[in-house]
Amino acid sequence: MTLVLLWLLSLPLPALSEALDLQCTLQNVFNPGFMADGHFVIGGIFPLHYNQEMPDLNCTYKPGPVKCNGAFRWALAMKLAVEEINNSSKLLPGHTLGYKIFDSCAYPLTGQRATLAVLNGRNEADMPMCSGAGPMVAIIGESGSAQSIVLSRILRPFMIPMVSIISYFSSCACLSDRREFPTFFRTIPSDAYQVKAIAKLLLHFNWTWVGVVRGDHAYGHFALQGLLKELDGTSVCIAYQEMIPLLYNTRRALEIIHVINSSSARVVVVFSAEGELTPFLRDCMEQNLTGIQWVASEAWVTASVFTESKYYPLLGGTIGFGIRQGHIPGLQEYLMMVNPQKYPSNPLVQELWGALYGCSPSPSSSSSGGTQLPFCTGQETLHKQHSAYMNTSNTRITYNVYKGVYAIAHSLHNLMSCKPGNGPFINSTCTDVTKVYPWQVTVISRILTLNNINNNNCYKLLQKVVQCVHLILCRVNFDMKGDSIPSYDLINWQKGTAGNIELVKIGRSFLTSDCCVFGKQVPVSVCSDSCTPGFRKAVRNGEPLCCFDCVPCDSGKISNQTDSIDCMACPDDYWSNVDGTACIPKVVEFLSHDAMGVILTVIAVVGACVTLSVFTVFLYHRNTPIVRINNSELSFFVLFSLTLCFLCALIFIGEPTSWSCMLRHTTFSITFSLCISCILGKTLVVLAAFTATQPGNNVMKWLRPVQQRIIIFSCTLVQMLICAAWLIASPPFPYRNTQYQHSKIILDCSVGSDLAFWCVLGYIGLLATVCFVLAFLARKLPGNFNEAKYITFSMLIFCAVWLAFVPAYVSSPGKFTTAVEIFAILASSFGLLLCLFAPKCYIILLKPEKNTKHILNTGSIFNTSR
């Protein structure tokens, strides 16, 4: 049965009539309906009412009519346009337009009934469509995308074109499919453009974490898909997607409200019609939902029903893109004609009031079916109860209805103006004006749709393309898909002086941060706060890209922008500042004249001064027994070398240079070798003197002053040769160490050759060890003053200091490496100075009575000393 019905619907009307071979019979009555006769009839399907009460549809008995509640402004705009065209001498001269207007109640099922009612008429007498070409040539409708899809699919077999009004859902991008909807035209931009604008709006205000609420229909579905496509690859993420059910359900609405309240997203984009949105917003107010920044689609951003003061706490600050507003001359005066007190006998007023309230503003009027209506009480003021629909200050959608009627009229006018050989079809003659089929108006509408081309030249310049339709006061531009060229007003909902909501146009193409009124400040809607410079974004596992943690940049890396994905490494000679926002030159660290450097300098100078003081004391008392008994010449050599040892520490302080690096270790090694060589000479003399007391031992002749000098020179020469080889082969050099501490540049002297460095230290250690062993063997020599004991202690301290130096030197970072080396030099120098010369100075300066041969005499062994 279904296949037979589809086959019948696919037949042309004459063939369908013949196939049925029976008289068309009206099966039901659909009210309200407004009709006017004319040579050509335009159908109009409008949401004269925005909500409805559905009858019981249990299919066990004939259902009752749908009860609707609402208003008429768009229908009146269509009537106004038809009357203007009929009164025009330039447009369709000699022909008139009629209309059939039915109510869809903004619901697909009711819209389907309205569509069939438009095709059938209101009674059996109004059914010329059953045979031949009838006067119905086009339909203005529908208000929503879902209803338009139903309307288009019903009308497609009859090839009746649609010029849809711009309303809640008729902007669905799906309607641009010319294969599925070949007869569909609209004067509203496709949602493909609106979602682009909304995406740019979200990015402009940095609303990166938003929720989406949509209606359960094609408009909401395709708008959401388009928005997701536009936001792909941007910084905006969708926190949730909720759908208002087509059959409104309070329990489901409360679930959606809970999701909105519990989400951190404070911006909600709504793709919905005002009819289904009204109960949802009412529930939102009952749940005291506040703090939400609403982004409205064009379907409800200019809805007057939400401008009451009670909506402001919920909807204040709403922003969205609305259809461009147009001006319709005479509309205000035309709407005033429905006032029953002013025009009680106007037929239009009688129809409107009879349909709305079931009463008549005059005692003699009756309903369209001939039934006598009761007299109205006079309390049914249309402007008061339906002001949202009779308001002419917001003629955006109304203006599109007005343009749609004129578009059809111009298509008919071009058909009527056709001349033989210059028709709208290739190789065709002009059509018979007495038989205009709807499909011909469709083709003319598609031919008349591309650019601003004069009507008289349309046929010559275009073939099988769509162009513009000239209106009296404006032009309507369509693209190849039958869509109008996009143009939007940016609307912001602001508080009016009376406490109500005013829809303020704040821009078109350009947008600034201070263009809108949001409250105290621009709302913030982000999943995660922006990462300030110095931090980078770390995406949370399992969450959208907009949800992230801010992680500080690692040391040596920076981020100087907000929301940096990664941190940049600083160049080798630079390091990140404390905040991690900039690369700054690394601190160059070396032992300079800071506190530590000054302290070591003072100690070194004091040590040198003390040594020179001892030298002066010894020089002054050089003829006393205690100076003579300790080999005064070697003592002066030791004091001289110790002075050099103290002074060589100063070379280690300051910025390393090529010369200072070479002088540091060579001067240190040579001066200490000289010092230890002198002490070694003293030790050999003491030991030789002890053994010389034995009979037949003549060893002292080999340790006379000349031989002592040769020993000192020879031992020092070996160190000098080692240093010379070191300087020739691989000399020390300044070195910028950036690896030990990445945040600093440690400026130090590289030894050049580690082997040479340790050979130098090893040689000094060898001399000290030999000296220590010999002194230890001579520690028990007879006499009250044993020089060997003090040499033993001095070598013991010297070796201990330098053995401790090795691990400290290796482990000390930066300038402390140099400080440890200076400390070892100073400590060992002071150790030698104190152990060797402090006892002698004590006797010379404080105990001069003990500075006699009698007390210090140890025998003839010291007679060889000077």
C-alpha positions in Angstrom: 0.0 0.0 0.0 2.8 2.3 0.8 4.5 1.7 -2.5 1.3 2.5 -4.4 0.9 5.7 -2.4 4.5 6.8 -3.2 3.9 6.0 -6.9 0.8 8.1 -7.0 2.5 11.0 -5.3 5.2 10.9 -7.9 2.8 11.4 -10.8 2.0 14.9 -12.2 -1.3 16.3 -11.0 -3.3 15.5 -14.2 -2.0 12.0 -14.3 -2.6 11.6 -10.6 -6.2 12.7 -11.1 -6.7 10.3 -13.9 -5.1 7.5 -12.0 -7.4 8.1 -9.1 -10.4 8.7 -11.4 -12.4 9.9 -8.5 -13.5 13.2 -7.0 -11.2 14.8 -4.5 -12.8 14.8 -1.0 -11.6 16.9 1.9 -11.1 14.5 4.8 -10.7 17.0 7.7 -10.9 20.7 8.5 -7.8 22.6 9.6 -8.3 26.0 11.3 -7.5 28.8 11.4 -6.9 29.6 7.8 -6.9 32.9 5.9 -7.6 33.0 2.2 -7.9 35.5 -0.6 -8.6 34.8 -4.3 -6.3 35.9 -7.1 -5.0 34.9 -10.5 -2.1 33.3 -8.8 -2.1 32.0 -5.2 0.8 32.0 -2.8 0.7 29.6 0.1 1.8 30.8 3.5 2.6 28.6 6.4 3.5 30.5 9.5 3.8 29.8 13.2 0.9 32.1 13.9 1.1 30.5 17.4 4.4 29.4 19.1 3.1 26.6 21.2 0.3 24.0 20.9 -1.7 21.4 22.8 -1.7 18.2 20.9 -4.9 16.1 20.8 -5.1 12.5 21.7 -3.6 10.5 18.9 -4.4 6.9 19.9 -5.9 6.3 16.4 -9.0 4.7 17.8 -11.2 7.7 16.8 -11.0 10.8 14.8 -8.5 13.2 16.5 -9.6 16.7 17.5 -7.9 19.8 16.2 -4.6 21.1 17.6 -5.1 23.9 20.1 -2.6 26.7 19.4 -1.7 29.9 21.3 0.1 32.8 19.7 0.2 35.7 17.2 0.1 37.0 13.6 2.7 39.5 12.6 4.5 37.5 9.9 1.2 36.5 8.3 0.1 40.1 8.3 3.4 41.1 6.6 2.6 38.6 3.8 -0.9 40.0 3.4 0.6 43.5 3.3 3.1 42.5 0.6 0.3 40.9 -1.5 -1.9 43.9 -1.2 1.0 46.2 -2.2 1.7 44.1 -5.3 -2.0 43.9 -6.3 -2.2 47.7 -6.0 1.0 48.2 -8.1 0.8 49.1 -11.7 4.4 48.1 -12.5 4.5 44.6 -11.0 2.1 42.0 -12.4 -0.1 44.5 -14.2 -3.5 43.0 -14.9 -3.0 40.1 -12.6 -3.6 39.7 -8.9 -2.1 37.5 -6.2 -4.1 35.5 -3.7 -3.0 33.7 -0.6 -3.7 30.7 1.6 -2.3 31.1 5.1 -2.3 28.4 7.6 -0.8 27.9 11.1 2.0 25.5 11.8 2.3 26.2 15.5 6.1 25.9 15.0 5.7 22.1 15.2 6.6 19.6 12.4 3.4 17.6 12.7 1.2 20.6 12.7 3.3 22.0 9.8 2.5 18.9 7.9 -1.2 19.4 8.4 -0.8 23.0 7.3 1.0 22.0 4.2 -1.8 19.6 3.1 -4.4 22.2 4.0 -2.6 24.8 1.8 -2.7 22.3 -1.1 -6.3 21.2 -0.6 -8.0 24.4 0.4 -10.6 24.7 3.1 -13.5 23.0 1.4 -14.4 21.0 -1.7 -15.1 24.1 -3.7 -11.5 25.3 -3.3 -9.9 22.4 -5.0 -8.8 23.4 -8.5 -5.5 21.5 -8.0 -7.2 18.2 -8.6 -7.1 18.8 -12.4 -5.1 21.0 -14.7 -2.8 23.9 -13.7 -4.0 25.6 -10.6 -3.4 29.1 -9.2 -1.0 27.8 -6.4 2.4 28.7 -7.7 4.6 29.0 -4.6 4.6 28.8 -0.8 6.2 31.0 1.8 7.3 28.8 4.6 8.4 27.4 6.9 9.6 28.9 10.2 11.8 26.1 11.4 14.3 23.8 9.6 12.5 20.7 10.8 9.2 22.0 9.5 10.8 23.2 6.2 12.2 19.7 5.6 8.7 18.2 6.0 7.2 20.9 3.8 9.9 20.5 1.1 9.6 16.7 1.0 5.8 16.9 0.7 5.9 19.5 -2.0 8.8 18.0 -4.0 6.6 15.7 -6.1 4.4 18.7 -7.0 7.5 20.8 -7.9 6.1 23.8 -5.8 9.0 26.1 -4.9 9.6 27.4 -1.4 11.0 30.8 -0.4 11.3 30.2 3.3 11.1 32.9 5.9 13.9 33.4 8.3 12.9 32.2 11.7 14.0 29.7 14.3 15.3 26.8 12.3 15.0 27.5 8.6 18.7 28.4 8.4 19.9 24.7 8.7 22.9 24.1 6.5 21.3 20.8 5.5 18.7 22.7 3.4 21.5 23.8 1.0 21.6 20.3 -0.5 20.1 21.0 -4.0 19.7 17.3 -4.7 17.5 16.6 -1.7 15.8 20.0 -1.7 15.8 21.2 -5.3 12.8 23.5 -4.9 13.9 25.1 -1.7 15.0 28.8 -1.5 15.5 31.0 1.5 16.2 34.6 2.4 18.1 33.7 5.5 21.8 32.9 5.5 22.8 29.3 6.0 23.9 28.2 9.4 27.3 27.5 7.8 27.9 31.2 8.1 26.4 31.7 11.5 28.6 29.0 13.2 31.6 30.7 11.6 30.6 33.9 13.3 29.9 32.3 16.6 33.3 30.5 16.5 35.0 33.8 15.9 33.0 35.4 18.7 34.2 32.7 21.2 37.8 33.2 20.1 37.5 36.9 20.4 36.5 36.8 24.0 38.8 33.9 24.8 35.8 31.7 25.8 37.7 28.4 25.4 35.5 26.2 27.6 31.8 26.3 26.5 28.7 24.2 26.7 26.2 23.6 23.9 22.5 23.2 24.3 20.5 22.4 21.2 17.0 21.4 20.1 16.1 17.9 19.1 15.8 18.6 15.3 17.8 19.1 12.2 18.6 22.7 12.9 20.2 21.9 16.3 22.0 18.9 15.0 23.6 20.5 11.9 24.3 23.7 13.8 26.2 21.8 16.4 28.1 19.8 13.8 29.0 23.0 12.0 30.3 24.6 15.2 32.4 21.6 16.1 33.9 21.7 12.6 34.7 25.4 12.9 36.2 25.0 16.4 38.4 22.0 15.3 42.0 23.0 15.6 41.3 26.1 17.7 41.7 26.7 21.4 38.0 26.3 22.1 36.7 23.1 23.6 33.2 21.8 24.1 32.5 21.0 27.8 29.2 19.3 27.2 26.5 18.8 24.6 22.9 18.7 25.8 19.7 18.3 23.8 16.2 19.8 24.7 13.7 17.0 23.8 11.2 17.8 21.1 8.4 16.8 23.4 9.4 18.9 26.4 10.2 16.9 29.5 10.7 18.7 32.8 12.8 15.9 34.3 15.2 16.0 31.3 15.3 19.8 31.5 16.4 19.6 35.2 19.1 17.2 34.2 20.4 19.7 31.6 20.3 22.5 34.2 22.3 20.4 36.6 24.9 19.8 34.0 25.1 23.6 33.3 25.3 24.4 37.0 28.0 21.8 37.8 30.2 22.6 34.8 33.0 25.1 35.0 32.0 26.3 31.6 30.3 29.7 32.1 29.4 30.2 28.5 26.6 28.3 26.9 25.8 28.3 23.1 22.1 27.6 22.4 20.8 26.4 19.0 17.1 26.3 19.7 13.8 27.7 18.8 12.0 30.1 21.1 9.0 27.8 21.4 10.9 24.9 23.0 13.3 27.3 24.7 10.5 29.1 26.6 9.7 26.3 29.1 13.3 25.4 29.4 14.2 29.0 30.4 11.3 29.0 32.8 12.7 26.0 34.5 16.1 27.7 34.6 14.6 30.6 36.4 12.8 28.3 38.9 16.2 26.6 39.6 17.8 30.1 40.1 20.3 29.5 37.4 22.6 32.5 37.2 26.1 33.5 36.2 25.8 32.0 32.7 26.8 33.9 29.6 24.4 32.8 26.9 25.4 32.9 23.2 22.2 32.8 21.2 21.6 31.6 17.7 19.7 33.7 15.3 16.6 31.7 16.0 16.0 33.3 19.4 18.5 36.2 19.8 15.8 38.6 18.7 12.9 36.9 20.4 10.7 39.5 22.0 9.0 37.0 24.4 12.2 37.0 26.5 12.5 40.8 26.9 10.4 41.0 30.1 12.2 42.1 33.2 11.8 38.7 34.9 14.2 37.2 32.3 17.0 39.7 33.0 18.7 37.9 35.9 19.0 34.8 33.7 19.5 36.3 30.2 21.1 39.7 30.8 24.2 40.1 28.7 23.2 37.5 26.2 25.0 38.0 22.9 24.4 36.5 19.4 24.1 37.1 15.7 20.7 38.1 14.5 19.3 38.5 11.0 19.8 42.0 9.5 16.9 44.2 10.3 14.9 45.7 7.5 12.3 48.4 7.2 8.8 47.8 5.8 6.9 51.0 5.0 3.4 51.1 6.4 3.7 48.0 8.5 2.9 49.8 11.7 -0.2 51.3 10.3 -1.3 48.1 8.8 -1.0 46.2 12.1 -3.0 48.9 13.8 -6.0 48.0 11.6 -6.5 44.9 13.7 -7.6 47.1 16.7 -11.3 46.2 17.1 -12.1 49.5 18.8 -10.8 51.4 15.8 -11.9 49.1 13.0 -14.7 46.9 14.3 -16.0 46.0 10.8 -12.7 45.2 9.1 -12.9 41.6 7.7 -9.3 41.0 8.6 -10.0 41.9 12.2 -13.0 39.6 12.3 -11.0 36.7 10.9 -8.1 37.2 13.4 -10.3 37.6 16.4 -12.6 34.8 15.5 -9.6 32.5 15.0 -7.9 33.6 18.2 -10.7 33.9 20.7 -13.7 32.4 19.1 -15.6 35.7 19.3 -16.5 38.5 17.0 -15.6 42.2 17.4 -19.0 43.1 15.7 -22.3 41.5 16.2 -22.9 40.7 12.6 -19.6 38.8 11.9 -19.3 35.1 11.7 -16.6 32.5 11.4 -15.1 31.4 8.1 -17.4 28.4 8.2 -20.5 30.5 8.5 -21.1 29.9 12.2 -22.3 32.9 14.2 -19.6 33.9 16.7 -20.4 35.4 20.1 -19.7 39.1 20.6 -16.3 39.8 22.2 -16.2 41.4 25.6 -13.7 44.1 24.5 -11.1 42.9 27.0 -9.2 40.9 24.4 -6.7 43.6 23.4 -4.4 42.1 20.8 -1.6 44.5 21.5 -1.6 43.6 25.2 -1.7 39.9 25.0 0.4 39.4 21.9 2.7 42.4 22.0 5.7 40.2 21.3 4.2 39.3 17.9 2.8 42.6 16.9 5.9 44.6 17.7 7.2 46.4 14.6 10.4 47.6 16.1 12.1 44.3 15.4 11.2 43.4 11.7 14.1 41.1 11.0 12.1 37.9 10.3 9.0 39.9 9.2 11.2 41.6 6.6 12.3 38.3 5.1 8.6 37.3 4.7 8.0 40.5 2.9 11.0 39.9 0.6 9.9 36.4 -0.1 6.6 37.5 -1.4 8.2 40.1 -3.7 10.7 37.4 -4.9 7.8 35.2 -6.1 6.0 38.2 -7.6 9.1 39.2 -9.7 9.5 35.6 -10.9 5.8 35.6 -12.1 6.3 39.1 -13.6 9.2 37.8 -15.6 7.1 34.9 -16.9 4.3 37.3 -17.8 6.8 39.7 -19.6 8.3 36.9 -21.7 8.6 37.6 -25.5 8.7 34.8 -28.2 12.3 33.7 -28.8 13.5 35.3 -25.5 12.0 32.9 -23.0 13.6 31.7 -19.8 14.4 28.3 -21.3 16.9 27.4 -24.0 15.3 26.7 -27.3 11.9 27.3 -25.9 9.0 29.6 -26.5 7.2 31.6 -23.9 4.8 29.9 -21.6 1.0 30.2 -21.8 0.2 32.8 -19.1 -3.1 31.1 -18.5 -1.3 27.9 -17.5 1.6 28.6 -15.2 2.8 25.5 -13.4 4.7 25.7 -10.1 7.8 24.1 -11.5 8.1 26.9 -14.0 8.2 29.4 -11.2 10.9 27.2 -9.6 13.1 27.4 -12.8 12.5 31.1 -13.1 13.4 31.5 -9.4 16.6 29.6 -9.9 17.4 31.6 -13.1 16.9 34.8 -11.3 19.4 34.4 -8.5 23.1 35.3 -8.9 24.1 38.9 -9.2 22.7 42.3 -9.4 21.6 42.1 -13.0 18.7 44.1 -14.5 15.5 42.2 -14.9 15.2 43.1 -18.6 18.5 41.5 -19.4 18.3 38.4 -17.1 17.3 36.0 -19.9 20.1 37.1 -22.2 22.9 37.0 -19.7 22.2 33.9 -17.6 21.3 30.3 -18.5 20.3 27.7 -15.9 21.9 29.7 -13.0 20.4 31.5 -10.0 20.4 35.3 -9.8 18.9 38.2 -7.8 15.3 39.0 -7.5 14.6 42.8 -7.6 12.3 44.2 -5.0 10.7 47.6 -4.9 12.9 48.8 -2.0 15.7 46.3 -1.9 17.4 43.4 -3.6 17.5 39.7 -2.5 20.7 37.9 -3.4 20.9 34.1 -3.6 23.9 31.9 -4.2 24.0 28.8 -6.3 22.5 26.7 -3.4 19.5 29.0 -3.1 20.8 30.6 0.1 20.8 34.4 0.6 24.1 36.2 1.0 25.0 36.2 4.7 24.6 39.4 6.7 24.2 39.6 10.5 23.7 42.1 13.2 25.5 41.5 16.5 22.9 41.7 19.3 23.5 42.3 23.0 20.8 42.0 25.6 21.1 45.0 27.9 19.0 46.2 30.7 16.5 48.9 29.8 15.5 51.9 31.8 12.2 50.1 32.8 14.1 47.0 34.0 13.2 45.0 30.9 15.7 43.6 28.3 16.6 45.7 25.3 18.0 44.1 22.2 20.9 46.4 21.3 22.6 46.2 18.0 26.3 46.6 18.8 27.9 45.8 15.5 28.1 43.9 12.3 31.5 42.9 11.1 33.7 44.4 13.8 33.8 43.6 17.4 35.6 45.2 20.3 35.9 44.1 23.9 33.9 47.1 25.2 31.1 46.8 22.8 29.0 44.6 25.0 27.4 44.9 28.4 28.0 41.8 30.4 27.8 43.1 33.9 30.7 44.0 36.1 33.3 42.5 33.7 33.6 40.3 30.6 32.8 36.7 31.7 35.6 34.2 31.9 34.9 30.6 30.7 38.0 28.5 30.6 38.6 24.9 31.8 42.0 26.0 33.0 43.4 29.4 33.6 45.9 30.6 31.1 49.5 29.7 31.9 51.4 32.9 32.5 54.9 33.4 31.1 57.3 31.1 32.8 54.9 28.1 32.7 54.0 25.7 30.0 50.8 23.8 29.3 50.6 20.1 30.3 47.5 18.4 29.0 45.6 16.3 31.4 45.2 12.6 30.5 41.7 11.8 29.2 40.6 15.4 29.1 40.1 17.9 26.2 43.1 20.1 25.1 41.5 23.1 26.9 42.0 21.4 30.2 45.6 21.5 31.3 47.9 22.1 34.2 50.5 24.9 34.2 53.9 23.5 34.8 56.9 25.7 35.6 59.6 25.7 33.0 62.7 23.7 33.9 65.8 25.6 34.8 67.5 26.9 31.8 64.3 27.1 29.8 61.8 30.0 29.4 58.4 30.8 28.1 57.8 34.5 27.3 54.2 34.0 26.0 50.9 33.2 27.6 49.8 29.5 27.2 53.1 28.3 25.8 53.0 24.7 24.7 56.7 24.2 25.4 59.6 26.0 27.0 62.5 27.2 25.0 66.1 26.4 26.0 68.4 29.3 26.6 71.7 29.7 24.7 74.8 28.2 26.3 75.9 31.5 27.8 72.5 32.4 29.1 70.2 31.1 31.8 66.6 31.5 32.8 65.7 34.2 35.4 63.8 33.3 38.6 60.4 33.6 36.9 61.5 31.7 33.8 60.3 34.4 31.5 63.6 35.6 30.0 67.1 34.4 29.3 69.7 36.4 31.2 73.5 36.2 30.9 74.9 33.5 33.2 76.7 34.6 36.3 80.4 34.3 35.6 81.9 32.9 38.8 85.5 33.1 39.8 87.4 33.9 42.9 87.3 37.7 42.8 87.8 40.4 45.3 84.6 39.6 47.1 84.4 38.7 50.8 86.2 35.4 50.4 88.8 36.8 48.1 89.5 39.7 50.4 89.8 37.4 53.4 92.3 35.2 51.6 94.2 38.2 50.3 94.5 39.6 53.8 95.7 36.2 55.1 98.3 35.9 52.3 99.6 39.4 52.9 99.7 38.9 56.7 101.6 35.7 56.2 104.1 37.4 53.9 104.5 40.2 56.4 105.0 37.9 59.3 107.6 35.9 57.3 109.4 39.1 56.5 109.3 40.1 60.1 110.9 36.8 61.1 113.4 37.4 58.4 114.2 40.8 59.9 114.5 39.3 63.4 116.8 36.6 62.3 118.9 39.1 60.3 119.1 41.4 63.3 120.1 38.5 65.6 122.1 36.6 63.0 125.2 36.4 65.3 123.3 35.0 68.3 123.8 31.3 69.1 120.2 30.2 68.3 120.4 31.7 64.7 123.9 30.4 64.1 123.1 26.9 65.5 120.2 26.6 63.0 122.2 27.2 59.9 121.4 30.9 59.3 121.9 30.8 55.6 119.4 28.0 55.0 117.0 29.7 57.4 117.1 32.8 55.3 116.5 30.7 52.2 113.5 29.1 53.8 112.1 32.4 54.9 112.6 33.9 51.4 110.8 30.9 49.8 108.0 31.1 52.4 107.5 34.7 51.5 107.1 33.8 47.9 104.7 31.0 48.8 102.5 33.4 50.6 102.6 35.9 47.8 102.0 33.3 45.1 98.5 32.8 46.6 97.6 36.3 45.4 98.0 35.1 41.7 95.0 32.8 42.3 92.7 35.7 43.1 91.0 37.6 40.3 89.7 36.8 36.8 91.8 34.1 35.2 93.8 35.1 32.1 96.2 33.2 30.0 99.3 34.6 31.9 97.8 34.3 35.3 96.8 30.6 34.6 100.4 29.8 33.6 101.9 31.6 36.5 99.6 30.2 39.1 100.8 26.6 39.2 104.3 27.1 38.0 105.1 29.8 40.6 103.4 27.8 43.4 105.3 24.6 42.5 108.7 26.3 42.1 108.4 28.3 45.3 107.4 25.3 47.4 110.0 23.1 45.8 112.6 25.8 46.8 111.2 25.9 50.3 111.1 22.1 50.8 114.6 21.8 49.2 116.0 24.3 51.8 114.4 22.3 54.6 115.7 19.1 53.1 119.2 20.7 53.1 118.8 21.6 56.8 117.6 18.1 57.6 120.6 16.6 55.8 123.0 18.9 57.6 121.5 18.0 61.0 121.6 14.3 60.3 125.2 14.5 58.9 126.3 16.4 61.9 125.0 13.7 64.2 126.7 10.9 62.3 129.9 12.9 62.0 130.5 12.5 65.8 131.4 8.9 65.2 135.1 8.1 64.8 136.3 8.0 61.1 133.1 9.6 59.7 134.0 12.5 57.4 130.5 13.1 55.8 130.4 16.8 56.8 132.9 17.7 54.1 130.2 16.9 51.6 127.7 19.2 53.2 129.5 22.4 53.3 127.6 25.6 52.3 128.5 25.2 48.7 127.2 21.7 48.6 124.1 22.8 50.4 123.4 25.4 47.8 123.9 22.8 45.1 121.4 20.5 46.7 118.8 23.3 46.9 119.4 24.4 43.3 119.3 20.8 42.0 116.1 19.9 43.7 114.5 23.2 42.5 115.8 22.7 39.0 114.0 19.5 38.6 110.7 21.2 39.4 111.6 24.0 37.0 112.2 21.5 34.2 108.9 19.8 34.9 107.1 23.2 34.7 108.9 24.1 31.5 107.9 20.9 29.9 104.4 21.5 31.1 104.2 25.0 29.7 105.6 23.9 26.4 103.5 20.8 25.9 100.1 21.8 27.3 100.1 25.0 29.4 97.2 26.0 31.7 94.6 28.2 30.1 91.3 30.0 31.1 88.3 27.8 30.9 84.6 28.6 31.0 83.0 25.6 32.6 79.2 25.6 31.8 78.6 21.9 32.6 79.3 21.7 36.3 76.6 24.2 37.2 74.3 25.0 34.3 73.1 28.2 35.9 76.7 29.6 36.1 79.8 30.0 34.0 82.7 28.9 36.2 85.7 30.8 35.0 88.7 28.9 36.1 92.1 27.8 35.0 92.3 24.5 33.3 95.6 22.7 34.2 96.0 21.8 30.5 97.8 18.6 31.3 96.6 16.6 34.2 99.7 14.5 34.1 101.9 17.5 34.4 99.8 19.0 37.2 100.0 15.8 39.3 103.7 15.4 38.5 104.3 18.8 40.0 102.4 18.0 43.1 103.9 14.6 43.3 107.4 16.0 43.1 106.7 18.4 46.0 105.2 15.5 47.9 108.3 13.4 47.2 110.6 16.1 48.6 108.4 16.5 51.6 108.3 12.8 52.3 112.1 12.4 52.0 112.5 15.4 54.3 110.0 14.0 56.8 111.7 10.6 56.9 115.1 12.0 57.4 113.9 14.4 60.1 112.1 11.6 61.8 115.3 9.6 62.0 117.1 12.6 63.5 114.5 13.5 66.0 116.4 12.0 69.0 119.6 13.8 68.6 121.2 15.0 71.9 120.9 18.6 73.0 118.4 20.9 74.5 117.3 22.3 71.1 116.6 19.6 68.6 116.1 21.1 65.1 115.0 17.7 63.7 111.9 17.6 65.9 110.6 20.9 64.5 111.3 19.8 60.9 109.4 16.6 61.6 106.4 18.4 62.9 106.5 20.9 60.0 106.7 18.1 57.4 103.9 16.3 59.2 101.6 19.3 59.0 102.7 20.0 55.4 101.9 16.5 54.2 98.6 16.4 56.1 97.5 19.6 54.5 98.2 18.5 51.0 96.8 15.1 51.5 93.5 16.7 52.6 93.8 19.1 49.6 93.4 16.4 47.0 89.8 15.3 47.8 88.7 18.8 48.7 90.1 20.1 45.4 88.3 17.5 43.3 85.0 17.9 45.0 84.9 21.7 45.4 82.6 23.5 42.9 83.4 26.7 41.1 85.5 29.3 42.8 85.8 27.1 45.8 88.2 24.9 43.9 90.6 27.8 43.7 89.8 28.8 47.3 90.8 25.3 48.5 94.1 25.5 46.6 94.9 28.9 48.2 93.9 27.6 51.6 96.3 24.6 51.2 99.1 27.0 50.1 98.5 29.3 53.1 98.0 26.6 55.6 101.1 24.7 54.6 103.1 27.9 54.6 101.9 28.9 58.0 102.6 25.4 59.3 106.2 25.6 58.1 106.6 29.1 59.4 105.3 28.3 62.8 106.9 25.0 63.4 110.4 26.0 62.2 110.6 29.6 63.4 108.1 30.2 66.2 110.3 28.5 68.9 113.3 30.4 67.8 111.6 33.7 67.8 110.2 33.0 71.2 113.7 32.5 72.6 115.1 35.5 70.7 112.4 37.9 71.6 111.0 36.6 74.9 113.7 34.5 76.4 117.0 36.1 75.4 118.7 34.6 78.6 118.3 31.2 77.0 120.0 32.3 73.8 123.5 31.2 75.0 125.9 28.5 73.9 125.8 26.9 77.3 122.1 26.2 77.1 121.9 25.5 73.4 125.2 23.8 73.1 124.9 20.4 71.5 128.5 19.8 70.9 131.0 20.6 68.2 128.7 19.3 65.5 127.5 22.9 64.8 130.8 24.5 64.5 130.5 24.3 60.7 127.4 26.5 60.7 127.5 30.2 60.1 
